[in-house]
Amino acid sequence: MTGEPSPLDPAEKVDLWRQRFFEAQAAAEEFILGEHGEEGLAAWIQANSRITAELLRAQRPAGVSATDHFMARLRNQLMLYDSAVSSEPQPSGTVLRNADCGILRYRKRAARAGVVLTFSSPCAYCQELNTAIAARYVEPDVTVTCDQAGDGCTWRAESSPHAPAGDAAGSPQRGRAGV
């Protein structure tokens, strides 16, 4: 070998981290499904949602609702893969539109390159995992749902119309701050 390798530029580092995360996630999914089947995958999602909700509780910035924090995390996760994401405050909460999912695009590109994928689409797993995280983390009067639409999805965090006014769960800032 002659000399030191040249350092990676920031875009190469991002691509490498995406690739390594993808490889680790795919290996975990393949192992769990191979060893434990669908029941194992359901248990994996529940464990992952519990761990993630605990981390979110520990990391939540002061003055930010759990719902806003969750939606910002979801938006940032999608943005890591260059998804086309927009967020809209609504009277009952927040709508996060993912018009072109970078995670789905990334996996399709990997499949074309010969990578064997565990799931034909990551969407069902992503939706089940993130709604399980939300169920454990966001305020009890908030419902988080996801609707699939082509190569994207729409996430909604909506508070119950019966939430008491003025408390943390019914704050007029819900769905606006940090998203």
N, CA, C and O atoms as a DFTB+ gen file, in Angstrom:
716 C
 N C O
     1  1       0.844      -1.163       0.000
     2  2       0.000       0.000       0.000
     3  2       0.894       1.232       0.000
     4  3       1.931       1.262       0.662
     5  1       0.489       2.219      -0.731
     6  2       1.288       3.434      -0.820
     7  2       0.543       4.600      -0.201
     8  3      -0.447       5.080      -0.753
     9  1       1.020       5.049       0.941
    10  2       0.449       6.239       1.571
    11  2      -0.902       6.008       2.228
    12  3      -1.443       4.902       2.242
    13  1      -1.412       7.083       2.760
    14  2      -2.707       7.081       3.443
    15  2      -3.835       7.218       2.430
    16  3      -3.691       7.903       1.417
    17  1      -4.961       6.563       2.710
    18  2      -6.116       6.755       1.824
    19  2      -6.636       8.183       1.972
    20  3      -6.523       8.793       3.035
    21  1      -7.203       8.699       0.891
    22  2      -7.746      10.054       0.963
    23  2      -9.024      10.032       1.793
    24  3      -9.785       9.067       1.736
    25  1      -9.262      11.089       2.562
    26  2     -10.466      11.120       3.405
    27  2     -11.731      11.181       2.538
    28  3     -11.722      11.691       1.417
    29  1     -12.800      10.647       3.096
    30  2     -14.082      10.697       2.405
    31  2     -14.661      12.104       2.477
    32  3     -14.550      12.780       3.500
    33  1     -15.276      12.538       1.391
    34  2     -15.958      13.832       1.457
    35  2     -17.291      13.620       2.181
    36  3     -17.717      12.477       2.346
    37  1     -17.955      14.689       2.612
    38  2     -19.188      14.546       3.397
    39  2     -20.267      13.712       2.701
    40  3     -20.943      12.929       3.369
    41  1     -20.449      13.850       1.399
    42  2     -21.471      13.070       0.688
    43  2     -21.120      11.585       0.701
    44  3     -22.007      10.742       0.837
    45  1     -19.845      11.259       0.561
    46  2     -19.425       9.859       0.616
    47  2     -19.661       9.274       2.002
    48  3     -20.052       8.114       2.129
    49  1     -19.424      10.076       3.047
    50  2     -19.665       9.616       4.411
    51  2     -21.144       9.328       4.636
    52  3     -21.504       8.315       5.234
    53  1     -21.995      10.226       4.153
    54  2     -23.438      10.025       4.299
    55  2     -23.854       8.741       3.593
    56  3     -24.586       7.927       4.158
    57  1     -23.394       8.558       2.369
    58  2     -23.738       7.342       1.623
    59  2     -23.241       6.090       2.328
    60  3     -23.940       5.077       2.356
    61  1     -22.044       6.148       2.896
    62  2     -21.497       4.998       3.594
    63  2     -22.290       4.689       4.859
    64  3     -22.555       3.520       5.142
    65  1     -22.679       5.718       5.635
    66  2     -23.490       5.491       6.830
    67  2     -24.845       4.909       6.458
    68  3     -25.331       4.005       7.137
    69  1     -25.465       5.411       5.389
    70  2     -26.737       4.856       4.934
    71  2     -26.562       3.380       4.588
    72  3     -27.371       2.541       4.982
    73  1     -25.512       3.077       3.857
    74  2     -25.257       1.702       3.443
    75  2     -25.050       0.807       4.657
    76  3     -25.620      -0.282       4.721
    77  1     -24.252       1.243       5.614
    78  2     -23.984       0.424       6.808
    79  2     -25.250       0.221       7.632
    80  3     -25.497      -0.881       8.121
    81  1     -26.053       1.266       7.792
    82  2     -27.300       1.130       8.526
    83  2     -28.215       0.155       7.801
    84  3     -28.812      -0.726       8.420
    85  1     -28.322       0.315       6.496
    86  2     -29.161      -0.568       5.685
    87  2     -28.716      -2.016       5.847
    88  3     -29.551      -2.902       6.029
    89  1     -27.415      -2.265       5.783
    90  2     -26.886      -3.622       5.926
    91  2     -27.216      -4.203       7.294
    92  3     -27.627      -5.359       7.397
    93  1     -27.039      -3.410       8.339
    94  2     -27.318      -3.888       9.698
    95  2     -28.810      -4.169       9.876
    96  3     -29.187      -5.187      10.458
    97  1     -29.648      -3.276       9.381
    98  2     -31.094      -3.468       9.498
    99  2     -31.533      -4.706       8.719
   100  3     -32.314      -5.512       9.225
   101  1     -31.038      -4.861       7.500
   102  2     -31.406      -6.021       6.678
   103  2     -30.957      -7.323       7.334
   104  3     -31.687      -8.314       7.310
   105  1     -29.764      -7.326       7.918
   106  2     -29.267      -8.527       8.585
   107  2     -30.136      -8.873       9.793
   108  3     -30.461     -10.040      10.015
   109  1     -30.509      -7.860      10.571
   110  2     -31.360      -8.104      11.736
   111  2     -32.719      -8.647      11.305
   112  3     -33.225      -9.600      11.897
   113  1     -33.310      -8.043      10.277
   114  2     -34.611      -8.511       9.793
   115  2     -34.529      -9.943       9.286
   116  3     -35.385     -10.768       9.603
   117  1     -33.510     -10.236       8.506
   118  2     -33.346     -11.591       7.960
   119  2     -33.179     -12.609       9.090
   120  3     -33.791     -13.676       9.065
   121  1     -32.355     -12.277      10.071
   122  2     -32.133     -13.185      11.197
   123  2     -33.426     -13.418      11.972
   124  3     -33.793     -14.559      12.250
   125  1     -34.108     -12.343      12.315
   126  2     -35.326     -12.461      13.120
   127  2     -36.384     -13.268      12.384
   128  3     -36.994     -14.169      12.961
   129  1     -36.605     -12.952      11.118
   130  2     -37.601     -13.706      10.351
   131  2     -37.189     -15.167      10.185
   132  3     -38.026     -16.063      10.299
   133  1     -35.901     -15.414       9.916
   134  2     -35.421     -16.777       9.723
   135  2     -35.484     -17.614      10.976
   136  3     -35.814     -18.798      10.913
   137  1     -35.176     -17.024      12.112
   138  2     -35.141     -17.757      13.377
   139  2     -36.479     -17.795      14.101
   140  3     -36.793     -18.764      14.792
   141  1     -37.276     -16.719      13.936
   142  2     -38.476     -16.577      14.767
   143  2     -39.755     -16.287      13.976
   144  3     -40.830     -16.203      14.569
   145  1     -39.663     -16.137      12.678
   146  2     -40.843     -15.907      11.839
   147  2     -41.522     -14.577      12.116
   148  3     -40.934     -13.661      12.692
   149  1     -42.763     -14.498      11.694
   150  2     -43.542     -13.261      11.845
   151  2     -43.734     -12.873      13.313
   152  3     -43.757     -11.687      13.642
   153  1     -43.873     -13.864      14.192
   154  2     -44.010     -13.560      15.626
   155  2     -42.762     -12.872      16.152
   156  3     -42.846     -11.962      16.977
   157  1     -41.601     -13.311      15.671
   158  2     -40.352     -12.676      16.072
   159  2     -40.265     -11.253      15.578
   160  3     -39.769     -10.373      16.281
   161  1     -40.749     -11.021      14.362
   162  2     -40.740      -9.664      13.819
   163  2     -41.658      -8.751      14.625
   164  3     -41.310      -7.600      14.887
   165  1     -42.818      -9.250      15.017
   166  2     -43.736      -8.464      15.843
   167  2     -43.080      -8.134      17.192
   168  3     -43.214      -7.016      17.689
   169  1     -42.379      -9.095      17.778
   170  2     -41.681      -8.854      19.049
   171  2     -40.547      -7.851      18.863
   172  3     -40.299      -7.022      19.739
   173  1     -39.855      -7.925      17.717
   174  2     -38.773      -6.979      17.395
   175  2     -39.332      -5.559      17.321
   176  3     -38.740      -4.626      17.864
   177  1     -40.462      -5.399      16.657
   178  2     -41.084      -4.078      16.535
   179  2     -41.477      -3.558      17.911
   180  3     -41.271      -2.380      18.201
   181  1     -42.035      -4.405      18.761
   182  2     -42.424      -3.963      20.097
   183  2     -41.203      -3.576      20.941
   184  3     -41.235      -2.573      21.653
   185  1     -40.140      -4.362      20.863
   186  2     -38.917      -4.023      21.609
   187  2     -38.308      -2.731      21.074
   188  3     -37.909      -1.864      21.851
   189  1     -38.236      -2.601      19.772
   190  2     -37.672      -1.407      19.153
   191  2     -38.507      -0.174      19.519
   192  3     -37.952       0.886      19.807
   193  1     -39.833      -0.309      19.509
   194  2     -40.681       0.836      19.843
   195  2     -40.520       1.231      21.311
   196  3     -40.523       2.418      21.637
   197  1     -40.380       0.252      22.190
   198  2     -40.180       0.550      23.613
   199  2     -38.866       1.288      23.832
   200  3     -38.824       2.304      24.526
   201  1     -37.795       0.770      23.237
   202  2     -36.466       1.381      23.392
   203  2     -36.467       2.795      22.823
   204  3     -35.958       3.721      23.455
   205  1     -37.034       2.962      21.638
   206  2     -37.052       4.277      20.992
   207  2     -37.886       5.266      21.793
   208  3     -37.477       6.414      21.963
   209  1     -39.052       4.845      22.290
   210  2     -39.885       5.744      23.097
   211  2     -39.144       6.181      24.362
   212  3     -39.229       7.344      24.758
   213  1     -38.422       5.261      24.995
   214  2     -37.627       5.620      26.183
   215  2     -36.534       6.633      25.832
   216  3     -36.300       7.582      26.580
   217  1     -35.870       6.432      24.700
   218  2     -34.846       7.382      24.268
   219  2     -35.448       8.747      23.965
   220  3     -34.878       9.776      24.329
   221  1     -36.592       8.755      23.305
   222  2     -37.252      10.026      23.003
   223  2     -37.626      10.769      24.281
   224  3     -37.466      11.987      24.356
   225  1     -38.119      10.051      25.282
   226  2     -38.444      10.699      26.555
   227  2     -37.213      11.358      27.165
   228  3     -37.284      12.472      27.684
   229  1     -36.090      10.663      27.095
   230  2     -34.858      11.200      27.671
   231  2     -34.302      12.371      26.865
   232  3     -33.621      13.234      27.420
   233  1     -34.583      12.409      25.577
   234  2     -34.000      13.426      24.692
   235  2     -34.931      14.598      24.402
   236  3     -34.507      15.571      23.778
   237  1     -36.170      14.535      24.832
   238  2     -37.146      15.582      24.475
   239  2     -36.729      16.930      25.030
   240  3     -36.506      17.075      26.232
   241  1     -36.625      17.918      24.148
   242  2     -36.256      19.258      24.612
   243  2     -37.355      19.869      25.485
   244  3     -38.540      19.608      25.278
   245  1     -36.959      20.665      26.442
   246  2     -37.911      21.353      27.311
   247  2     -38.812      22.243      26.458
   248  3     -38.354      22.895      25.519
   249  1     -40.083      22.258      26.796
   250  2     -41.028      23.122      26.099
   251  2     -41.565      22.573      24.786
   252  3     -42.345      23.245      24.111
   253  1     -41.159      21.358      24.411
   254  2     -41.638      20.739      23.174
   255  2     -42.527      19.557      23.548
   256  3     -42.140      18.712      24.355
   257  1     -43.709      19.503      22.963
   258  2     -44.606      18.383      23.273
   259  2     -44.028      17.088      22.723
   260  3     -43.222      17.098      21.792
   261  1     -44.448      15.982      23.308
   262  2     -43.999      14.676      22.831
   263  2     -44.434      14.471      21.378
   264  3     -43.695      13.895      20.580
   265  1     -45.625      14.940      21.045
   266  2     -46.110      14.799      19.668
   267  2     -45.234      15.566      18.694
   268  3     -44.839      15.027      17.660
   269  1     -44.926      16.815      19.009
   270  2     -44.068      17.613      18.124
   271  2     -42.685      16.993      17.999
   272  3     -42.100      16.968      16.917
   273  1     -42.172      16.495      19.112
   274  2     -40.854      15.855      19.109
   275  2     -40.873      14.605      18.231
   276  3     -39.956      14.388      17.439
   277  1     -41.920      13.781      18.370
   278  2     -42.054      12.576      17.551
   279  2     -42.128      12.937      16.067
   280  3     -41.428      12.342      15.248
   281  1     -42.967      13.900      15.722
   282  2     -43.131      14.268      14.307
   283  2     -41.837      14.868      13.745
   284  3     -41.512      14.630      12.582
   285  1     -41.105      15.627      14.534
   286  2     -39.821      16.173      14.076
   287  2     -38.814      15.047      13.860
   288  3     -38.056      15.071      12.890
   289  1     -38.800      14.065      14.755
   290  2     -37.903      12.917      14.591
   291  2     -38.235      12.154      13.321
   292  3     -37.339      11.778      12.566
   293  1     -39.520      11.926      13.084
   294  2     -39.944      11.211      11.883
   295  2     -39.552      11.987      10.627
   296  3     -39.030      11.412       9.671
   297  1     -39.805      13.289      10.637
   298  2     -39.409      14.141       9.506
   299  2     -37.899      14.060       9.278
   300  3     -37.457      13.895       8.141
   301  1     -37.116      14.170      10.325
   302  2     -35.658      14.124      10.191
   303  2     -35.179      12.771       9.690
   304  3     -34.242      12.696       8.896
   305  1     -35.819      11.699      10.152
   306  2     -35.463      10.362       9.679
   307  2     -35.685      10.272       8.172
   308  3     -34.837       9.749       7.449
   309  1     -36.813      10.773       7.700
   310  2     -37.102      10.755       6.270
   311  2     -36.143      11.647       5.496
   312  3     -35.742      11.315       4.380
   313  1     -35.777      12.776       6.088
   314  2     -34.864      13.710       5.427
   315  2     -33.452      13.124       5.300
   316  3     -32.718      13.493       4.383
   317  1     -33.062      12.221       6.202
   318  2     -31.755      11.577       6.090
   319  2     -31.591      10.867       4.758
   320  3     -30.479      10.727       4.248
   321  1     -32.707      10.421       4.202
   322  2     -32.699       9.717       2.918
   323  2     -33.190      10.614       1.779
   324  3     -33.599      10.114       0.731
   325  1     -33.153      11.919       1.977
   326  2     -33.542      12.891       0.955
   327  2     -34.972      12.699       0.472
   328  3     -35.250      12.833      -0.719
   329  1     -35.865      12.391       1.378
   330  2     -37.279      12.279       1.040
   331  2     -37.843      13.672       0.781
   332  3     -37.326      14.665       1.292
   333  1     -38.895      13.735      -0.007
   334  2     -39.581      14.999      -0.282
   335  2     -40.669      15.171       0.778
   336  3     -41.794      14.705       0.601
   337  1     -40.326      15.843       1.882
   338  2     -41.198      15.929       3.048
   339  2     -41.642      17.373       3.266
   340  3     -40.855      18.311       3.142
   341  1     -42.922      17.522       3.594
   342  2     -43.440      18.823       4.013
   343  2     -44.334      18.608       5.225
   344  3     -44.903      17.533       5.412
   345  1     -44.446      19.635       6.034
   346  2     -45.231      19.545       7.256
   347  2     -46.245      20.674       7.264
   348  3     -45.929      21.811       6.913
   349  1     -47.475      20.348       7.669
   350  2     -48.539      21.336       7.696
   351  2     -49.246      21.302       9.045
   352  3     -49.781      20.265       9.438
   353  1     -49.254      22.423       9.756
   354  2     -50.053      22.451      10.985
   355  2     -51.542      22.452      10.619
   356  3     -51.955      23.104       9.660
   357  1     -52.320      21.729      11.381
   358  2     -53.766      21.649      11.195
   359  2     -54.411      21.996      12.536
   360  3     -53.750      21.919      13.572
   361  1     -55.670      22.370      12.532
   362  2     -56.325      22.680      13.815
   363  2     -56.260      21.530      14.813
   364  3     -56.179      21.763      16.019
   365  1     -56.296      20.289      14.326
   366  2     -56.302      19.149      15.247
   367  2     -54.922      18.523      15.438
   368  3     -54.793      17.559      16.193
   369  1     -53.881      19.047      14.772
   370  2     -52.547      18.469      14.918
   371  2     -51.640      18.818      13.757
   372  3     -51.640      19.951      13.275
   373  1     -50.865      17.839      13.310
   374  2     -49.887      18.051      12.250
   375  2     -50.035      16.980      11.181
   376  3     -50.315      15.818      11.475
   377  1     -49.840      17.395       9.935
   378  2     -49.800      16.470       8.817
   379  2     -48.401      16.542       8.219
   380  3     -47.907      17.618       7.881
   381  1     -47.778      15.384       8.095
   382  2     -46.441      15.264       7.512
   383  2     -46.587      14.494       6.204
   384  3     -46.922      13.310       6.201
   385  1     -46.330      15.182       5.097
   386  2     -46.472      14.556       3.780
   387  2     -45.096      14.154       3.257
   388  3     -44.177      14.968       3.183
   389  1     -44.983      12.898       2.903
   390  2     -43.764      12.341       2.345
   391  2     -44.095      11.971       0.893
   392  3     -44.512      10.848       0.606
   393  1     -43.903      12.931      -0.008
   394  2     -44.330      12.752      -1.401
   395  2     -43.466      11.751      -2.157
   396  3     -43.945      11.083      -3.074
   397  1     -42.205      11.645      -1.781
   398  2     -41.276      10.727      -2.453
   399  2     -40.315      10.203      -1.394
   400  3     -39.377      10.896      -1.001
   401  1     -40.552       8.975      -0.935
   402  2     -39.798       8.414       0.181
   403  2     -38.393       8.005      -0.250
   404  3     -38.224       7.139      -1.108
   405  1     -37.407       8.626       0.342
   406  2     -36.017       8.298       0.057
   407  2     -35.633       6.915       0.555
   408  3     -34.765       6.271      -0.035
   409  1     -36.261       6.442       1.632
   410  2     -35.968       5.096       2.140
   411  2     -36.421       4.066       1.118
   412  3     -35.688       3.129       0.803
   413  1     -37.634       4.244       0.601
   414  2     -38.148       3.336      -0.425
   415  2     -37.283       3.417      -1.684
   416  3     -36.955       2.390      -2.278
   417  1     -36.915       4.624      -2.088
   418  2     -36.052       4.808      -3.261
   419  2     -34.704       4.115      -3.056
   420  3     -34.201       3.447      -3.959
   421  1     -34.127       4.276      -1.875
   422  2     -32.836       3.670      -1.556
   423  2     -32.918       2.144      -1.636
   424  3     -32.031       1.495      -2.190
   425  1     -33.982       1.584      -1.080
   426  2     -34.142       0.124      -1.103
   427  2     -34.380      -0.392      -2.520
   428  3     -33.881      -1.460      -2.875
   429  1     -35.120       0.336      -3.320
   430  2     -35.331      -0.072      -4.712
   431  2     -34.004      -0.075      -5.475
   432  3     -33.733      -0.973      -6.272
   433  1     -33.192       0.936      -5.218
   434  2     -31.870       1.010      -5.863
   435  2     -31.000      -0.167      -5.412
   436  3     -30.297      -0.768      -6.225
   437  1     -31.047      -0.493      -4.132
   438  2     -30.273      -1.625      -3.611
   439  2     -30.731      -2.931      -4.260
   440  3     -29.907      -3.775      -4.612
   441  1     -32.037      -3.094      -4.415
   442  2     -32.568      -4.315      -5.038
   443  2     -32.096      -4.419      -6.493
   444  3     -31.733      -5.501      -6.954
   445  1     -32.103      -3.294      -7.211
   446  2     -31.620      -3.311      -8.600
   447  2     -30.135      -3.663      -8.662
   448  3     -29.661      -4.206      -9.660
   449  1     -29.404      -3.350      -7.591
   450  2     -27.969      -3.651      -7.547
   451  2     -27.705      -5.089      -7.097
   452  3     -26.551      -5.492      -6.958
   453  1     -28.773      -5.865      -6.868
   454  2     -28.605      -7.264      -6.520
   455  2     -28.710      -7.586      -5.047
   456  3     -28.531      -8.743      -4.666
   457  1     -28.994      -6.606      -4.202
   458  2     -29.155      -6.856      -2.775
   459  2     -30.479      -7.586      -2.561
   460  3     -31.522      -7.145      -3.044
   461  1     -30.432      -8.690      -1.842
   462  2     -31.652      -9.430      -1.523
   463  2     -32.322      -8.738      -0.341
   464  3     -31.731      -8.606       0.731
   465  1     -33.556      -8.300      -0.547
   466  2     -34.286      -7.578       0.490
   467  2     -35.173      -8.524       1.277
   468  3     -35.733      -9.469       0.721
   469  1     -35.298      -8.271       2.555
   470  2     -36.142      -9.084       3.421
   471  2     -37.616      -8.849       3.090
   472  3     -38.396      -9.797       3.004
   473  1     -37.991      -7.589       2.907
   474  2     -39.372      -7.219       2.612
   475  2     -39.443      -6.691       1.186
   476  3     -38.505      -6.052       0.710
   477  1     -40.556      -6.957       0.505
   478  2     -40.727      -6.399      -0.838
   479  2     -40.840      -4.886      -0.755
   480  3     -40.449      -4.183      -1.687
   481  1     -41.366      -4.381       0.342
   482  2     -41.439      -2.939       0.580
   483  2     -41.200      -2.694       2.066
   484  3     -41.678      -3.463       2.899
   485  1     -40.468      -1.637       2.411
   486  2     -40.246      -1.336       3.820
   487  2     -41.417      -0.607       4.460
   488  3     -41.416      -0.369       5.668
   489  1     -42.412      -0.253       3.664
   490  2     -43.471       0.632       4.144
   491  2     -44.273       0.043       5.304
   492  3     -44.496       0.725       6.304
   493  1     -44.704      -1.197       5.187
   494  2     -45.505      -1.788       6.268
   495  2     -44.710      -1.835       7.569
   496  3     -45.244      -1.533       8.636
   497  1     -43.435      -2.213       7.483
   498  2     -42.572      -2.253       8.670
   499  2     -42.414      -0.853       9.261
   500  3     -42.559      -0.669      10.470
   501  1     -42.122       0.121       8.425
   502  2     -41.929       1.507       8.873
   503  2     -43.188       2.027       9.557
   504  3     -43.118       2.624      10.631
   505  1     -44.331       1.798       8.933
   506  2     -45.589       2.276       9.497
   507  2     -45.896       1.597      10.823
   508  3     -46.289       2.258      11.783
   509  1     -45.716       0.269      10.884
   510  2     -46.003      -0.448      12.124
   511  2     -45.059      -0.016      13.243
   512  3     -45.486       0.189      14.380
   513  1     -43.776       0.123      12.916
   514  2     -42.799       0.532      13.927
   515  2     -43.088       1.939      14.432
   516  3     -43.143       2.163      15.642
   517  1     -43.273       2.884      13.524
   518  2     -43.451       4.271      13.956
   519  2     -44.787       4.516      14.640
   520  3     -44.857       5.359      15.534
   521  1     -45.845       3.817      14.259
   522  2     -47.098       3.966      15.004
   523  2     -46.970       3.321      16.387
   524  3     -47.588       3.794      17.340
   525  1     -46.184       2.256      16.513
   526  2     -45.946       1.641      17.829
   527  2     -45.125       2.579      18.721
   528  3     -45.384       2.682      19.920
   529  1     -44.138       3.260      18.137
   530  2     -43.366       4.248      18.908
   531  2     -44.297       5.356      19.374
   532  3     -44.270       5.744      20.542
   533  1     -45.121       5.867      18.466
   534  2     -46.042       6.951      18.808
   535  2     -47.009       6.523      19.914
   536  3     -47.286       7.297      20.830
   537  1     -47.518       5.306      19.831
   538  2     -48.461       4.825      20.848
   539  2     -47.832       4.819      22.235
   540  3     -48.530       5.009      23.231
   541  1     -46.533       4.604      22.309
   542  2     -45.832       4.568      23.591
   543  2     -45.357       5.950      24.040
   544  3     -45.062       6.152      25.218
   545  1     -45.283       6.907      23.102
   546  2     -44.586       8.154      23.409
   547  2     -45.467       9.403      23.395
   548  3     -45.393      10.206      24.325
   549  1     -46.282       9.586      22.388
   550  2     -47.027      10.838      22.298
   551  2     -48.106      10.904      23.370
   552  3     -48.419       9.900      24.011
   553  1     -48.666      12.080      23.559
   554  2     -49.688      12.294      24.564
   555  2     -50.853      11.326      24.344
   556  3     -51.159      10.973      23.205
   557  1     -51.507      10.893      25.437
   558  2     -52.559       9.875      25.324
   559  2     -53.751      10.289      24.464
   560  3     -54.449       9.426      23.933
   561  1     -53.995      11.581      24.316
   562  2     -55.153      12.016      23.530
   563  2     -54.814      12.224      22.048
   564  3     -55.644      12.726      21.289
   565  1     -53.603      11.841      21.634
   566  2     -53.161      12.022      20.253
   567  2     -53.133      10.676      19.545
   568  3     -52.656       9.680      20.089
   569  1     -53.646      10.666      18.338
   570  2     -53.606       9.481      17.494
   571  2     -52.682       9.762      16.318
   572  3     -52.812      10.783      15.643
   573  1     -51.749       8.847      16.080
   574  2     -50.830       8.965      14.945
   575  2     -51.187       7.882      13.946
   576  3     -51.236       6.698      14.281
   577  1     -51.436       8.306      12.704
   578  2     -51.794       7.363      11.641
   579  2     -50.937       7.634      10.412
   580  3     -50.321       8.692      10.278
   581  1     -50.917       6.647       9.520
   582  2     -50.168       6.770       8.279
   583  2     -50.985       6.178       7.135
   584  3     -51.562       5.097       7.255
   585  1     -51.019       6.904       6.033
   586  2     -51.673       6.419       4.819
   587  2     -50.628       6.344       3.721
   588  3     -49.912       7.311       3.462
   589  1     -50.548       5.185       3.078
   590  2     -49.624       4.961       1.971
   591  2     -50.180       5.622       0.711
   592  3     -51.382       5.567       0.451
   593  1     -49.293       6.250      -0.072
   594  2     -49.719       6.877      -1.323
   595  2     -48.579       6.784      -2.330
   596  3     -47.661       7.604      -2.307
   597  1     -48.632       5.796      -3.210
   598  2     -47.588       5.641      -4.227
   599  2     -46.238       5.389      -3.599
   600  3     -46.080       4.447      -2.823
   601  1     -45.261       6.218      -3.923
   602  2     -43.916       6.087      -3.356
   603  2     -43.719       6.998      -2.144
   604  3     -42.598       7.403      -1.834
   605  1     -44.807       7.308      -1.475
   606  2     -44.740       8.153      -0.291
   607  2     -45.841       7.792       0.681
   608  3     -46.512       6.769       0.541
   609  1     -46.013       8.646       1.662
   610  2     -47.032       8.410       2.670
   611  2     -47.389       9.729       3.334
   612  3     -46.684      10.728       3.189
   613  1     -48.489       9.713       4.059
   614  2     -48.924      10.880       4.820
   615  2     -49.148      10.455       6.255
   616  3     -49.952       9.567       6.540
   617  1     -48.419      11.107       7.161
   618  2     -48.544      10.851       8.591
   619  2     -49.391      11.957       9.207
   620  3     -49.236      13.131       8.869
   621  1     -50.281      11.577      10.106
   622  2     -51.119      12.543      10.811
   623  2     -51.001      12.308      12.317
   624  3     -51.108      11.178      12.793
   625  1     -50.783      13.379      13.043
   626  2     -50.823      13.349      14.507
   627  2     -51.971      14.265      14.898
   628  3     -51.867      15.487      14.795
   629  1     -53.066      13.665      15.346
   630  2     -54.276      14.436      15.616
   631  2     -54.752      14.214      17.037
   632  3     -54.825      13.085      17.522
   633  1     -55.074      15.320      17.693
   634  2     -55.588      15.211      19.053
   635  2     -57.091      15.002      19.009
   636  3     -57.781      15.403      18.072
   637  1     -57.558      14.365      20.051
   638  2     -58.988      14.097      20.194
   639  2     -59.716      15.421      20.319
   640  3     -59.200      16.340      20.954
   641  1     -60.901      15.548      19.732
   642  2     -61.650      16.799      19.872
   643  2     -62.125      17.036      21.297
   644  3     -62.606      18.124      21.614
   645  1     -61.997      16.030      22.164
   646  2     -62.458      16.150      23.547
   647  2     -61.333      16.449      24.521
   648  3     -61.538      16.381      25.733
   649  1     -60.128      16.785      24.011
   650  2     -58.999      17.070      24.907
   651  2     -59.266      18.355      25.664
   652  3     -59.738      19.329      25.078
   653  1     -58.973      18.376      26.954
   654  2     -59.173      19.591      27.739
   655  2     -58.270      20.715      27.240
   656  3     -57.098      20.488      26.941
   657  1     -58.804      21.902      27.152
   658  2     -58.013      23.053      26.686
   659  2     -57.025      23.471      27.749
   660  3     -57.311      23.420      28.945
   661  1     -55.842      23.890      27.289
   662  2     -54.853      24.479      28.174
   663  2     -53.871      23.520      28.796
   664  3     -52.851      23.974      29.314
   665  1     -54.112      22.205      28.780
   666  2     -53.117      21.303      29.338
   667  2     -52.060      20.996      28.289
   668  3     -52.165      21.444      27.147
   669  1     -51.040      20.232      28.673
   670  2     -49.932      19.958      27.754
   671  2     -50.413      19.236      26.509
   672  3     -49.923      19.494      25.410
   673  1     -51.367      18.338      26.676
   674  2     -51.849      17.575      25.522
   675  2     -52.707      18.415      24.613
   676  3     -52.730      18.181      23.404
   677  1     -53.421      19.394      25.157
   678  2     -54.318      20.195      24.339
   679  2     -53.775      21.567      24.032
   680  3     -54.535      22.446      23.625
   681  1     -52.490      21.785      24.210
   682  2     -51.874      23.078      23.985
   683  2     -52.136      23.579      22.576
   684  3     -52.081      22.798      21.626
   685  1     -52.423      24.875      22.419
   686  2     -52.651      25.412      21.085
   687  2     -51.400      25.353      20.215
   688  3     -51.493      25.568      19.006
   689  1     -50.237      25.070      20.789
   690  2     -49.002      24.968      20.008
   691  2     -48.782      23.575      19.430
   692  3     -47.840      23.364      18.666
   693  1     -49.638      22.627      19.784
   694  2     -49.485      21.248      19.295
   695  2     -49.369      21.261      17.776
   696  3     -50.120      21.946      17.081
   697  1     -48.411      20.489      17.283
   698  2     -48.259      20.324      15.845
   699  2     -47.610      21.489      15.149
   700  3     -47.449      21.458      13.929
   701  1     -47.229      22.526      15.886
   702  2     -46.624      23.687      15.244
   703  2     -45.148      23.830      15.613
   704  3     -44.303      24.015      14.737
   705  1     -44.847      23.745      16.870
   706  2     -43.465      23.965      17.312
   707  2     -42.579      22.801      16.904
   708  3     -42.926      21.641      17.126
   709  1     -41.447      23.109      16.315
   710  2     -40.424      22.107      16.015
   711  2     -40.727      21.207      14.845
   712  3     -39.925      20.322      14.546
   713  1     -41.825      21.383      14.176
   714  2     -42.111      20.515      13.034
   715  2     -42.149      21.329      11.776
   716  3     -42.376      20.785      10.695
